[in-house]
């Protein structure tokens, strides 16, 4: 029997049994060894309910079990009292001995032989004994194997600590769980949060590194140096575990030693050896030995041990593999001419990583960087006399507001929501809502009687968890409208294309979802059902990103397309680019919103278009119609988007008109987008209630034309950070999703500006700099805003503002690439919906002119730029605007003559180990004029993805150096490249693989990951401080020591 033990931080944490028949192979691992890169091959394995934000289900914590060794021992509580992040954590409380207690995750799939690391945030209030963090291994039948990776914790009290355990999955393991544990003999009180599981690089290449296993007289994984002296496994002494290696040399004329198995060595890479040692007498040595392909020793590095009286002694040394090195071994040795007795334990040999983590202190949270007090959607109930919405934030907060007084009747945070468009009041007078969180598809219900919010179901529509709209009928049913992101087509695209936008139907009487044909797909080839209407007979589904209106018979599910008419220029609206955003049905007419244009169409065939108002017409609305007026059923109220005044459409005369009061003046509404409008009973009379995007509410009484506007009710909340860039003024510029803009002053460590819509640009994707000015690139419409941080803040949607809109890139949506030089600013963009071709925009500050060039790279987005000596160097993503699959298969590099505005050529990348490259960026020059970049594509095994860092000769696109890393780690954004910044220490700081990874530019294999979370955005600050985000609301700083 052979046992392999993995090692971390001086603790034996796993013992793995292999059948004895493998002994010969393990002793000959030189045949198939693997090089080990510190910080390499890290894949995040999602843990169910890892942050404990999900609501209890039948009183239980979803995804987690109470481990009590078969006994009942209640000691796990879902709490919001003490938490590391978010709203909730788990309180782990064990006050009595005699019974164990563990918090154990659900089982996650693992691969035998691969190394895994679990991490948890732990705040211990009190303890006895030694609480532990464990990875528990299970076989393919889900049966526990009685094998664990264990890290015993000696915590600091009342502070959050990052606790980790690492281990290799046994040969018979198929699943693993993560468990925080206190055994029967001890007590503990602690809080647990943010549990993570990673597939990581094999830290230690040595088998049986702790000498726990023995096969007769043979120590598996090791070979005697010669036949002299005593070389044996000993249980008399050990650092950890139950055994160690004893080398006893009682001869002055012979040497004694033990070799590890050989592992492959890469020339030029540094290899590091570590071990615990206890010297009883004499002196000993450890060696790193390199061999060529013929097995000849070519280099040896020694480490002498003369004084090591206890197990606290640690040897730690390294050597670089010579040019002809093929393998490397570790040798424990006692030399000629003396005698000695030495015990060795916890040996390791591995490729050394880049030592940078010790140069930084622990991360510091700089708080919620981008904030907003807004909502994306809402609903109004006449029966309840309330306005309902969920404010934007991470998480969002649900509000029930008295429609008559504007007072908040109820509010509560809702975990796992960020932006919520879909809110409706069902026929049971309860409120249902769902968010745009694509990971869960939860449908929530608010009961206004009990003031309780519960999850009533999970939207079953496949690949359609992003919910745009909810609409209730009169019989207890709700129709949901969803977005289906682009994925690889399967089967027959006309029947079951997973990209097709879908609807779902929910029955509020029994909390079940109906079965729909084709999973509720509404229109082949289109990703969006953006908004719908429902009657007793039909569902009317608004489609995008090409405009279509589909009517589905609810009884037969047969579908008919309803034509939308023509634009003022005679072009067909149906099939044009954009969305049918919403639909209302009143008195035989369909009120169809497409953008802020609207069409009013007869509900029955031949579907005559009665009225069309274009988004540019002065009578254009802002997207919402009220139900018919109780005072005149022909009047439909709406808000004019240009004047922010109240207008009506008269269904009898087919005329739109501005509402005027007795003084012949318009009724001016708040200058914010209208999110809900409906009639309520206010003090016995019908009034028109309204909800605006800034969470203001208002009441209008048609009889007197009186308008009452209430103050916004939502508190400011942090929203997810969308963009981060450092300016030459030592300020950080941040944009939020889907709004919010901030400026952080590095010098004072304070936020100089915090603004949100409508007082800031909407959804800043990326930021550039020129001549002391900041340029924000905002979605949608490719809008460019200029800002001078030295002047007073005064946002406007024109060039007079600060920030102010100075340019809109034609036919583009998302500015992602920025570079500047020679008094010019260069911007690369992603096309609009259902378009693929990006553009390169140039602003010439000398002439104060803008130009946009297309046809740069056929049907690809331009996402990264760098400028040097009159040439713009650019790179692409094959993905264009949403709602259309790419046609290109390979991203490219290109060069652009910035003087003559001429393309100089393009080229794909040739990177060893990476194929089918679909994204290249960002780009940065080093001091020698080499161009560095990041890329995403497939490994040589086409079913797996990976990331690459490369160095290029910009003159001929020749790759000078590269490294492929992080296989199968998620790509995240299809447009955002990987941040690359050279520090003053000469190292290259990156977000390759969406991890903060630092490289030695002279030796890319010499790298390390310094933040164990996905890092989406990063900037290098003063003194090489690192600022970064992890996909949430908070900005973090990693201070340099």
PyMOL commands that set and color helices and strands:
alter all, ss='L'
color gray80, all
select helices_A, chain A and resi 20-27+29-32+357-359+493-496+517-520+992-994+1022-1024
alter helices_A, ss='H'
color red, helices_A
select strands_A, chain A and resi 2-8+11-18+43-45+64-67+76-79+89-94+101-105+108-109+115-127+132-138+144-152+160-168+175-182+188-200+222-224+230-234+244-249+256-260+263-264+270-281+284-291+297-305+314-320+327-334+340-351+360-368+371-372+375-381+386-391+396-402+408-414+422-425+431-434+442-447+452-458+466-472+477-483+503-507+512-513+528-534+538-544+548-553+559-561+582-586+589-594+597-602+609-613+635-639+646-650+655-658+674-682+685-692+697-701+706-709+717-718+721-726+731-736+741-745+750-755+764-770+773-778+783-787+804-808+812-821+824-831+839-844+849-853+861-868+871-877+892-897+902-908+915-925+931-938+945-953+958-965+980-982+988-990+997-1000+1003-1009+1017-1020+1026-1029+1034-1040
alter strands_A, ss='S'
color yellow, strands_A
deselect
rebuild
show_as cartoon
